[in-house]
Amino acid sequence: MIVEKLAVVGVGLIGGSFAAALKQAGAVREVLGVGRNPATLEAALAGGLIDRAAGWTEAGQADCILLALPVGETEAMLRQLAPHLKEGAVVTDAGSTKLNVVAAARVALGPRFADFVPGHPIAGSEQCGPGAARADLYRGKRVVLTPQADTRADAVATVRLLWEAAGAQVETLEAAQHDRVFAAVSHLPHLAAFALVDELAQRADGDTCFRFAASGFRDFTRIAGSSPEMWRDIALANREALLAELDAYLASLQALRQAVDAGDADALLKMFSRARNARENWIKTQDS
């Protein structure tokens, strides 16, 4: 038992899986679900993800509160939670960007900011909602924490223990470094997938293109099935880092276009070989 009472704000894939994993591990005694959609809370209750639904007053009395919601909603949700926080309560989040979340938490929590532990689980799916939640989602996956200089050490320790109980490997990064890294390896790939599918869909012969698309297209564009609202918020929240990555990617695409236009087989082979080798090396690190 790590905490007696956990409150999860947003009981979809991320929050629901966190709750399910901790209940399975016996790391929490009771899980409260908080959300605006009664149907979602009922589904989470029926699926055993939470023990009961709660409002902000009761959620603030939990030992730990996880915000698992679009990053654009962070400040508004923390403002509602802040007046009800009991002494010693730990607040954390699961947002995909961190600099904006840290800034929002400073404003919304004021003197209670030291109780806030910014976090980001590196796991997920294009599926969403409590029906997609599963207790093993975080097993063997990384979770990044970005505590600030004034974050309570024991609050960080509590959040670390909870994620480890869920099966995750916990690491720490500076918030700015986190946002740069994930702009490159997560946010840019999602935008690229959305852009490709959208471009094809708007063609006059888009239906024909999709009719002949097969497994390669499905694999490349899988993440375009993710929540548009969530990725809109992420793109705007991490705008500076993402713009830098978009510029770098556009430069690479332009180099690729020039090689194709010039019929430069050597340039194409070098680019494709570098990419394949880099990916194979990365895959080896994932399997080890």
C-alpha positions, 0 to 999 in steps of 0.5 A: 500500500503506497497511498490510501486514496487515489483520485484520477481526473480523467478515467480514460485510457491513461488515467484508467490504466493507471488506476487499474494497474495500482488496484491490481498491485494493491498499491492503493486502497480506494480509487476515486474517479473525477470527470464531467461525463457521467457516462464515462464515470459509469463505464469506469465504475462498471469496468472496475477501474474506480471504486466510485465517482467523486467531485472536487471537494472529495478528490482534494482529500485524496492522498494523490491526485492524477490529472489525465486529461488534455494539457490545455485543460490543466490550469482550469482543472487545477484551479478547481482542485486547489481550494480543496487540497488537504495538507500533504496531498500530492498532485501529478499529471500525465500530460505530453508537454511539460513547460506549459503544464509547469507554468499552469500549475504555478499559477493555479496552485500558488503556494501548493505548487511544491506538491505538484509533480509533473509527469509523462507516461510514455505509453498509450494507444490510438484508442481512448476511453475507459474501455481501452484501459488495461492494467498492463499498459505501463509494464516495462514502459518509461515514465518521465518526471520533470520535478522543479527545484521547489518540488517536494522530494517526498512528493516526487518519491510518492509519484515514483513509487506509484508508477513503479508499482504500475510496472513502469521505469521512471526517469527524470528530465528537465522540462525543456529537454523533455519538450524538445525530445518529444517534439521530435519523437512523438509530436512530429510523427503524429502531425506527419501522420495526420497531415498525410491522411488529411491530404489524401482525404481531400483529393478528388480520388481520395477514395481510390487511394484509400481503397488500395492502401494496405499494411504499410499505409496502415502502420504509418498512419495508425497514430492518425486515429488518435484524439484530434482535440488532444493533439491540437492541444499538444501542438499548440502547447509545444509550439516552439519546439515543434516548429523547430522539428517541423523545419528540420523535417521539411529540410529533410523532405526537400533534400529527398525531393531534390534527390528524386528529382535529380535521379540521384540514386546514391543520395537516396541509398545513403539516406535510406540506409542511414535511416534503416540502420538507425531504426534497427539500432533503436529496435535493439535497445527496445528489445534489450 
